[in-house]
Amino acid sequence: MPQLLILTLNLLSWIPVFLCRVTTVEEFAVLEGRSLTVPCHYEPQYASYVKYWCSGRMRSFCSILAQTDATLVEDKVSILDDPVQLVFTVTMNDLKVEDSGWYMCGVEIEGIWHADDIAYTYIKVIHGMSIVNSQLTGEEGSSVTAECLYSERYREKKKKWCRSGDWSSCLQTDSEGNYEDTSVAISDDRTGKFTVTLKKLQMRDTGWYLCSTEQAREAVHVLVTPQPTTTAPSVTSPFTSGQAVAHLAPPKPIIKQNVDSHRHILMSLTVCSIMLLVGSAIWARKMWNVHRPYPVQRHDKEARAPLSVSLPLIKTSVTILLHTSPFKKKKHHYQGYVLLIIALIFLSVSHRSSQWM
């Protein structure tokens, strides 16, 4: 009968695994000699319950390392409950490789027929190195710092900073854990971390580097970006030449209609001039016939009179036409027409004179 009771209690301890009222991260990995904080989340009804941190896989056989209602059980383990956030945290300090194993977050449930609610996690303590940030970016001329973490067994070892692929470029700390030159500074705090500061970055510093100590090493990538170029702002006048031209009225296009109207006016003036010249010649002839002085010399004077009267009139008319605004501006266009008109009038008068003779 006692054996059956013990078996029943052991089986009850597995029921919360399926109910999963307490949760945490399934696995952790941490460097030897460093600390680890584990969060354990629970349901609101457990806010006032007792919480604990236990080492082992089974509740009945685990060793309680810390508990919220008791004094510290282990010097390197602490527990803190936050009922507002519904989480309690467990911090383990100075971890050793032998601390690796199964742990559980638990909520103590009172009553013989009620098992505690628990959640399991596995902690793996390793020796070696790790990097806080494996991707570093800095502007040309500035500085960047790499943080290299190492396990306890490497505390007294010399640390190195090397350019990947070039072991001759390795820089090593001295006996006090320091190194410095004009471009690199290394500092080891001897507690599990050393820092490497790259000063006055140049574009050629871009590449992969290694934090190293003995056989442990971790890669870091450094990216150097160029400095932004600053250009002086150009001072421009509020009224530029382009703007001034934009405010000027565009020239009126020369359209065909305007040219045709001017041509029509010029042709009208030309016709009127021809009519005036012909009329003047006829009037001069009639006046000559009325006032001719000597009948004997009639034929000679009749032959010369129209010409003597008509030529000054023609000359005067041509002069007036050539000095008017349209002809003056386009003299080279209409000069041929004027000369042709003069020739026609001259031939007409000469022909009529020959008939009268």
Buried (B, 14 or more C-beta within 10 A) or exposed (E): EEEEEEEEBBEBBEEBEEEEBBBBEEEBEBBBBBEBEBBBBBBEEBEEBBBBBBBBEEBEEBEBBBBBEEEEBBEBBBBEBEEEEBBBBBBBBEBEBEBBEBBBBBBBBEEEEEBBBBBBBBBEBBBBBBBEEEEBBBEBEBEBBBBBBBBBBBBEBBBBBBBBEEEEEEBEBEEEBEBBEEBBBBBBEEEBBBBBBBBEBEEEBBBEBBBBBBEBBBEBBBEBEEEEEEEEEEEEEEEEEEEEEEEEEEEEEEEEEEEEEEBEEBEEBBEEBBEEBBEBBBEBBEEBEEEEEEEEEBEEBBBEBBBEBBBEBBEEBBEEBEEEEBBEEEEEEBEEBBEEBBEEBBEBBEEBBEEBE
